[in-house]
Amino acid sequence: MRPEGRSAPAPAGDNTPAAPRSDAATLRRLFPYLWQYKWRMAAALSLMIAAKLANVGVPVLLKTLVDTMAPAVNPVQAALLVVPMGLLLAYGALRFSASLFTELRELVFAKATQGAARAIALQTFEHLHALSLRFHLERQTGGMTRDIERGVRGIESLISYSLFSIVPTLIEVALVLAVLGAKFDMWYVWITLAALAGYILFTVKITEWRTQFRRQANEFDSAAHTKAVDSLLNYETVKYFNNEAFEAHRYDQSLDRLRRARLKAQTTLSLLNAGQQLIIAVGLVAMLWRATQGVVEGHMSLGDLVMVNAFMIQIYIPLNFLGVIYREIKQSLTDLDKMFVLMEREREIADAPGATDLQYSDAAGVALRFEDVSFAYDPTRPILHHVSFEVPAGKTVAVVGPSGAGKSTLARLLYRFYDVTPHTDGSGSGRITIAGQDIRGVTQASVRRAIGIVPQDTVLFNDTVEYNIAYGRPGAQRAEVEQAARAAHIHDFIASTPKGYDTMVGERGLKLSGGEKQRVAIARTLLKNPPVLIFDEATSALDSANERAIQAELAGVSRNKTTLVIAHRLSTVVDAHEILVLEAGRVIERGTHSALLALNGRYASMWAMQQSTDAV
C-alpha cells in the first residue's frame, strides 16, 4: 500500500483476489499491534513459565508422596503421618498455583488481545470508508462483512491458541524432557521426542491437506451469506416478481455446496484424530513399558513409575488438541490475511502528498469551475468530453439533459469519488476548482465539508428521523433539527407520528415514502449549511404541491450560495442564472431559460415536450 499520494486507479470491475501471503508475513503484519502491549506480553510470558514450572512440579511431588507412603513397615507411625500431610498440602498448593498463574496470564494479556482486535477492526472500518466509490459499487456486502468478522475473531483465536496453547506445551515438553533426562536414562527422552515428532509431522501434513476443505467451506459460507443478505435487502423486489421460491433455491444451492464442503472437512478431521490417538497410544505404551521394566529391575521406584505416567498424561492431553489447535491457527491466519488484504487495498482516490485544507471566505463566496473535464468509468466508454463551465460565487447553474448524459457524474467528480481522466488525445486531463483551488491538491475531507448534496436516490440509516436529519451536522440540538425539518416541509409529518422525531425509519429508510425520504435528505443538507449546494433531482419524488413549496424554500436557502442543480424537470430550473444542456457527455447549449427558448434548439424541444406532458 502506498503510504501517500494518489494511487493508480484500479481497473474497472477488477475483482481478482490477491494471492495469500505466507503465515510468517501475516504474523509480521500483526506483531506491531501486539508490540504496543510489550510489557503485558512480558508479564504474561512470565506467568506462563511460572504456571508450567508449577505444573511440572506436580508429578515430581506426587512421586515423593508415593515413595514416602511405600515403606509401610516403618515403625515411626507419627513421622509417617506428618510427612505425607505436608506433601499433600504442597501438592494442592502446586495444583492451585498452576491454575492461578494460568488465569492471571489470561487476565494480564486480555487487554492486549482485545486492544489489538479493536485497533485492527477500527483501522479496517476507516480504510473501507477511505476506499473509492468504485470499490463499494463492486463489493459484495455480505461476504465482505463476514470476512471482517472472521478476521477480528481470528486475532483472538490466533493469540489464544499460539501463545496460550502451543508455546506453553513446548515449554512443558522441554521441562519434562530435562527432568526425565536428568533423573533417568536418555531412552525416555528419545521415546518422547520420537512420539512428538511423529505426532507433529502427521498432524501438520494431514492438516495442510485438509485446509483446502475448510477454505472451501468458508468461501461457500460467505457466498451463502452474501446471497441471503442481498435477497433480504431487496425484499420488495423479490415480492414484486413473486420470486421467493427462486431465491430459496439459489440460497439452498449455496447451502448444499457448504454442506458438502463441511462433510469433507469432518471426514478428514476424523482421520486426523484417529491417527493422532494411535501415535499417542504407541508412545505412551513404550514409555510405561520402559518404566515398569525399571521398577522390576529395581533401579526405579514405584513413585518414579507414577511420575513418568503423570508426565506423559500432562504432555499428551494438550497434544490431543494439537490438530484442532493447528487447524484453528492456520484458519485464523487465513482469516486474518483476508482482512489485511482488505486493509491494504489501494485507494483509487487519495490525498496528494502535503495536501492542505480547502481555503475560502464565506464573505467572498466560493466559485466552482470545470475546466476541459473528461471522464470515463471504463476506458472503453467515455462519459464526459471536454466539459467546461463555471458556477460563480453565490449563483445557481443548472445542468439538464436526457438520462445517461453524465449529469450525476459531475456531482461525483466534484465530491472526488472519482478523479478526472486524461484525454485520449494527450491534451491533458482538465481540472475542477473550488475557490480557485484544484480539488486534487487539497484534502478530500475539506472539499466535502464545503459541499452539501441532496442526492437523487436517498438512502437513510436504520435509526430515528432525528438521527438522520442531524447526520448533516452531528451534535446539532433538537431545535436546530426541527428548524431544518420545517424548512424541508417535513416537520408536520414527523410531529403527527406517535413517536415524532424518535420514529425509526427502517432499513435504508424503507418505512418512509420516496417523498418523505427526499425531504429528510433536504433537511439534513440544510442543517449542514455549506457554502456550496448540489441538488441532484432534489424534488423528483415529490408531488406538485410539495415540489413548488420546497422549490421556493430551496431558492431561499440557495440565495447567496454557490449552487449546482442537476435536473430532469425543466420547470425546476427556470430561475437559474445559467442552464447547461448536456447530451452524450458534451455541453451542446447554454444560457438562461428565456435565451434557450429563443434559440429554439434542444432545450426548447425538451421544454415543449414536458409542457405538453404536464398538460395531459
N, C-alpha and C positions, 0 to 999 in steps of 0.2 A: 504494500500500500504506500503510495506516495505521501510523504508527510505534509506537503504543502503544494500549492499551485493547482492549476486545473488539470484534472486527469483527462486522459484521452477518452473520448466518448466510446462507450461500449457499442458494438454493432447492434442495430435494432433487432429485437427478437432473439438475441443470443442468450439461450438458457443452458448452455453447455456446462455441466457440473465440473467444478475444479477437481483436479486429481488430489486424492487424500494424501496428506503429509505423513511422515513417519511418526511413530509413537514418541520417539525422543524429541522430535520437533514440537509436537503438541505439548509435551511436558515442559519444554523450554519456554513455550509461549505462556503457560500457566504460572511458571515459577515466580515472575515478578509480582503477581497478585498476592502470592503467599509470603514473599520475602518482606512485605510491609509488616508482617507479624513475626519477624525473625526471633524475637525474644520469647514469644509464646511457643514457637516451634522448638526452641532450645529447651524450654521448660517441659514441654510435652514429651520430647525425646528422653529427657532425664527421668521423668516419671515412668515412661515406658520401660526403660532399663531397670529401674527400681522394681517395677512390677514383675519383670521376668526373673530378676535375681530372687525375689521372694518366691516366685512360682517354682524355680529350680530347687530352692531350699526345702520345699515341702517334701519331696521324695527322700532327700538326704536325712531329714529329721525323722521321717517315717521309718527309714532303715534303722536309725539309732533306737527308736522306740521298740521296734520288733526285736532287735538284738538284746535290748535291756530286759524284755519280758521273757526271752527264751530260756535262760538258766533258772527254771523254777525251783531247782534243788537248793538254791542259795538259802541258808538258814536265817539270814538277816532280813526278815519279812518287812520290818519297818522301813528299811532303806529302799526295798523294792517298791513300797507304796509311795515314798516321797519322790523318787526319781521319775517314774512314769507320769506322775501328776504334773511336774514341771515341764516334761517333754510334751505332754498333751496341751498344756497352756501355750507353749511355744508354737506347737503345730497349728493350733487355732489362730494364734496371732499372725503367723506367716500366711495362712489362708486368707485372713481378713486383709492383711497388708496388700497382697496381690490384687484383690478386688478393689481396695481403696485407691491404690495407685492408678489402676486402670480407669476408674471413674473420674479421678482428679485429672488424668491425662485428657479424657474426653471433654471435661468441663473447661480446662485451660485452652484447648485447641478449638473449641466450638466457635469462639469469636472469630478466629482466623478463617475457618471453613465458611461460616455464614458471611463474613465480610468479603471474602473473595468471590463467593457466589453472587452477592449483591452488586459488587463492583462490575463484574463481567456482564450480568444481566442488564444493569443500567447503561453500560457502555454500548451493548448491542442495541438496546432500545434507542439511544441517542443516535447511533450510527444509522439505524433504519430510517429515522426521520431526516437524516442528512443525505440519504441517497436520492437519486433523481426520480422524477415522476415516471420516467420510462421504466425503471425497475419496479415501481409499485403497480404500474399498469400490467406488467408481465408476471408478477408474483402470483403464487397460489397461497392465499392467506392461511388456510387450514394446515397445509403441510409445513409452512414456514413457522407458524406458532408452535406446532408440535416439535419441530427441530430445536427451537429455542428452549422449550420446556424440558426436553430431554437433555439438552446441553447443560442447563443450570443444575438439574438433578444429577447429571454425570459428575459435576465437580465434587459434590458431597460424597457420591459413591466412590470416586477415584481416591479421594483423600482417606475415606474410611477404610477401604479395602487395602490400599497400598501401604499407608503409614501405620494403620492400626491392625492390620492382619498379616500382610506379607512380612513387613520389617520386624514386628515382634516375634513372629515364628522363626525367622532367620536368627534373631538374637538368641532365642531359646534353644534352637538346634546347636548353635555354636557353644553355648554354655554346657549343654548336656554332653556334647562330644568331648569337651575339655574335662568334665568330671569322669566320664567313662574311660577316657584315655589315661587319666592320672591314676585312678583307683584300680583299674583292671588292665587287661592287655588290649592291643590295638585292633584285635579282631572285632570288638564291639563297635569301634569307630568305622572300620571298613564295611561291616554289615549295614550299619545305619546309613552310611554315605551311599552305598550301592542301592539300597532301597529308595533313598531320597532321590538319587539321580534317575533311577528307572521311573519313579513316580512322576517327577517333574517333566522328564522327557516325554513320557506318554501323555501327560496332561496337556503340555504345550502343543504337541503335534496334533492331537485329536481336537483340541480347542481351536487351533488355527484352521483346521479343515472345516469345522462346523460353524465357524464365524460367518461364512457366506450365507448360511441358512438364517442366522439371526439378523444379518444385514438385510436379506430379502424380506424377512418378516417386518422389520422396521419400515422399509420402503413401502410395502403393501399397507402397513398400518397408517402411514402418512397419506397414502393415496386414498384409502377409505375415509380417513378423517376429512381430507380435502373435499371429497365428493359430498359427504354429509353436510359439512358447513356450507358449501356452495349451494346445495339444494335448499337448505333451510333459510339461507339469506334471500333466496329467490322464491320463497314460499308462494307469493301471489302469482308469479309466472307459472309455477307448477300447477296451481289450481286453475288458472285461466285456460290452460291447454289440457287439463284433465290427465296429467302425466304422472300421477302418484305411483302407478304400477311400474312405469318406465324408470322412474328414479329409484324405486325399491329394487328393481332388477339390476340397475347399474351398481348400487351400493352392495347388493348381495354378491355380485361378481367379484368385487373388491374383497369382501369378507371371505369368500371362498378361497381366493388366492392367499389371503392372510392365514386361513385355517391350514391349508396345505403346507405353507412355509413353516408354521409353528409346529405341525406334526413332525416334519423333518427335523426341526430343532430338538424336539422332545425325544425322538428316537435316538439321535446321536448323543444326546445327554445321557440317556440310559446306558448306552455303550460305554461312554466315558466313566460313569460312576461304577459300573461293574468291573472294568479294568483296573480302576484305582483301588477298589476293595481287594482285588486279587493280589496286587503288588503289596499292599499294606499287610495282608494276612501272611504272605510268604516272609516278609521282613520280620514281622512280629514273632512268628514261629521260630525263625533262625536265631533271633536274639534270646528268646526264652530257652531254646534248646541249649545254647551255649551257657546260659546262666545256670540251668539245672545241672548240667554236667559239672560246672564248677562247685556247686553245692555238694554233689555226690562225691567229688574228689577231695573235698574238704578245704579247698583254698578260697571258698566264698561262703559267707554266712547266709542264713535264711533272710536276714534283713537286706543283704545285697540283692537277692533274687527279687524281693518286693520292690526295692529301689529301681532296678532295671525295668521291671514291669510298669511301675508308675511313670518312669521316664518315657517309655515307649507310648503309653497311653496319652501322656501330655503332648507328645510330639505329633502323634498320628491323628488325634482328634481334630486339631486345626487343619491338618493335611487333608482330612476327609472333605473339607470345603475348598481345597485349593482349586479344583476345577471350576467351581462356581465363582470363586474369587477372581481367578484369572480371566474367566469369561466376562465377568462384570467389569473388570479393569479394562479389558480390550474394548468392550462395548462403550464404557464411559469415555475412553479415549476417542473412539469413533464419533460419539455424540458431541463431545467437546470440540473435536476438529471441525465438525459441520458448523458449529456456532462460530468458531474462529474464522472459518472461510467466509461466513456471512459478514462478520465484523470487518474483514479485510477486503470486502467487495469495494472496488474503487468507485469514488464518486465521479459521476459524469460531469457534474457541475460543482466546482469548489471555489472558495475564495482565492483570489490571486495572492501571491506572497506579499506581505506587507500591506494588504488591503485595509483601508480606513473606512470609517463610517461615512455615509452619505451626508454632505453638508448642505443645508438650505436654511432660508429665513422665511418664517411664516409671513412676515410683513412684505417681503419682496415677492413672494409667491414661488411656485415650483412649475417649471415648464417641462413638457415631455417632447422628445424628438426621436423619430425613427428615421435613420439616415441610410438609404440604399440597402434595406434589410432583405436578405434572402434566407429561407429556412426550409428544411426537409426533415420530416421524422424518419424517413427512409431515403437514402441517397437516390434510389431509383424513382422516387415520386416527390418532386419538389412541391411545396405548399405555397410559399411566398416568393415573389420575384421582384427584386429591386424596389421594395416599398419604401416610400419617403413621405413623411408628413410631420406636422408639429401641432401640439396642443399647447397654446400659450398659457402662461400662468393665469389662473382664475377663469379660464374659458372652457367651453364644452365643445368637444368634437365627437361626432357620431360616425360609426362605420356600419354601413348596411350592405346587403348583398345576399345572394342565394346561399343555401346550406352547402357547406364544403368549400366556401370561397376562401377560408382562412381567417375569419373574423376572431374566433375564440383563441386562435393561435397567437394573436397579437397580445392578449392578456397573459398567456402562458410565458411568452418571451419577456414581457415586462416584469413578471414575477421571478424571472430567471429559473423557471422549471426546466427550461432548455436555453441554450445559447444559440445565437445566430450562426449560420453555417457559411463557410467560404463559397464565393461564387464559382461556378464551374468554368467561367472564362478567365479566372485568375485575377479578377479586378478587385479583390479584397472580399470582406465579409459583411461590410456595413456595421453599424453600431446603433445602440439605443442609449439615449442620455436622459438623465433626470437632473434638473437644475444645472445643466451643462456638464455633468459628470457621467462618463461611460459606466454603465452599471456593472460591467465586468471588472472594473477596477476598484469597486467599493464592496463592502461586506453585504452578503445577501440578507442578513438579518436587518440591517439598516434600511435596505431597499424595501423590504416587506413591511417594516414599521411605518413607512411613509405612504403605503398604499392600502386602501380598503376596497374590497370587492363584494359585489352581490352576484354570485355565480348563477348560471342558467340552471344547473342541477344542484339543488341544495340538499346536503346530507347533514343530519344532526346527530349529536351524541345521544346515547340511550340514558338520558338524565332528565332533569327538570327543565321547564321552559326558562326559568330564571338562569340556570347554569348555561344554557345555550345562548341566551342573549348576552349574558355577562362575559361569555368567551371572547367577545370583541375587545374587552378590557378587563382581564381578571382582577378581582379585588374591588370592582365597582360597587357602590352602595345600591340598595334596593330602589331608592328614589331615582337614581340615575338610570337604572334598568327600566323602571316604569316610564320615565320620560322618553327613552328611546322607543319603547313599545308604543306609546301614544303617537309618536311621530311616524311610526310604521303602520299605524291604524290597526293594531292587534291587541291593544290593552283591554278594550271592552270584551273581546272574545275570551281573553285569558281570565279576566275578572269573573266572567259568567260560569266558568268551570268550577266544580266543587272544591278543588284544591288550589285554584288560582295559579300563582307563579310556581307552586310546588308540583304542578302536574307533570307526570312523566310522559315523554314524547315517544317512547318505544324505540326499538332497534331501527337505526338510521332515520328516526323521526316518522316512522310509518303510521303512528297514531294520529298524525295531523294530515290535513289535506295538502295538496300541492300549493295552493294559495297561502295557507297558514304557514307552511314551511318557508315559503319565499318571504313572507312578511317578517318572520323571525330572523331570516338572514339579513334583511334590510335593517332591522332593529339593531343587530349586533354590529353591523358596519357603521351605522350612525353613532353607536356608543363608542366605537374606536376613534371616530372623528379625525381621520388622517388628512393631510393636505392634498392627496391625490385619490380620486374615486374612479372605480371601474364598475359600470353597470352592464353585465353580460346578460341580456334578455331579462332584466331585473323584474319585470312585471308580466312575464309570459304566462304565468299560471294564475293570474288574477282575472276576475270578472271586470266588465267595462267600468262599473261604478267605482270599485275599489282601485282599478287601474288609474282612472282620472284623478282620484283623491291622492293616491300615492305619488303619481307623476307630479302633481303640484307640490307635494311635500319634498320630493327628491329635487325638484327645481330650486326650492328654497334652500335645502341643505347644501346643494352643489354650488350655490351662489358664492363667488369669490374662491372657489376651489377648482383645481385642475381636474377636469372630468372627461373620461373616455367612455362613450356609450356604444355598446355593441347591440344592435337591434335588428329584429326581423320586421316588426311592425313599424312602418314609416311614420305613423301618426304620433309615435312617442318621441320623435327626434326633430320635429318641425322647428323647434326653437333653438336648435344647436347653432353655435357660431359658424361651424363648417360641417358639411356632411361629405363623407368619402364613400364612393360606391366601389366595392371590392368584388372582383369577379375572377375566378381561376387564379387567385393569388396576386392579382395586379389591380392597381387603382386606375379605374377607367374614367371616372368622373369625380369632380369635387366642386363644392360651392355651397351656398346657402340653399335652403329649401326652395325659395322663390326662383333663385338663379337656375337651379337644376330643373325645375319645372319648365322654365322658359327655354332651356336648352333642348327640351323635347327629346331626350335620349333614353338611356337605360333606366335612370331614376324615375323619369316621367311615366314610362310604361309600367314600372313596378307600382307607382303611386295609383295610377288609373286602375290597375288590376285589383289592388287592395281596396280601393274605394268602392268598386263595383261589387266585390265580395262582401264588404261590410253592409252594403245597402240591401243585400238579399235577405 
